[in-house]
Amino acid sequence: GRVLLPPPQNVTLLSKDFDMLLTWAPGGGSPPDVTYTVRYESWERRGKWIKVPHCKNIHRTSCNLTCVVSNYVKVRARVKAASGRFSSPWVESQFKEYLLDVELAPPVLHVNVKENSVHVNASFPLPSCVESFHWTYDLNFWEAGSEDKKQYENNFRKESVTINTTALRGNYCLSARSSFQSLDFKHSNFSQPVCVLLNHKG
């Protein structure tokens, strides 16, 4: 009989920080030179497993499928281990759909303090294939130490927000979250606050 390699374990298709990733762990007792090959299938065309060229005979234990599969299609993936002439059985993940299951990362804020205003831009760690979707962000602005936050909601990703600071003095903070409308609104966590000193006569 053929010697089989231990199959990969914990095979998971996950959506993290705008990316769709297949991850796994080596099977117990895998040899050090083991490599992995990944394929995927769509819900509509089950049984037709499609090759992923950049995830063939790889040593790492993850494969980025974000821009490989259509964003509107439910897919699952499978992976097998190989070493020399030996290979393991395929192990399959669960089904996921990018738009429904996407997990958002908080945006990175770029804050520009002018004399009587603050200009805020948000940049997103987006894969190229989803650049065109209607990503938005919500911005919170508040005086440090206060619970009273002013909200600027549903700003399109490339839009900057201008806040008039003529009447403000002291330490003010900003934080934002990514949001996306699929079946319902999805939100990331809020970013770490960025704090700036306003109208400081020093």
ABEGO torsion letter per residue (X at the ends): XBBBBBBBBGBBBBBBGGBBBBBBBBBBGBBAABBBBBBBBBAABBGBBBBBAAABGBABABBBAAAABBAABBBBBBBBBBBEABBBBBBBBBBBBAAAABBBBBBBBBBBBBAABBBBBBBBBBBAAAAABBBBBBBBBBBBGBABBBBBBGBBAABBBBBBAAABBEBBBBBBBBBBBBABBBBBBBBBBBBBBBGBBX
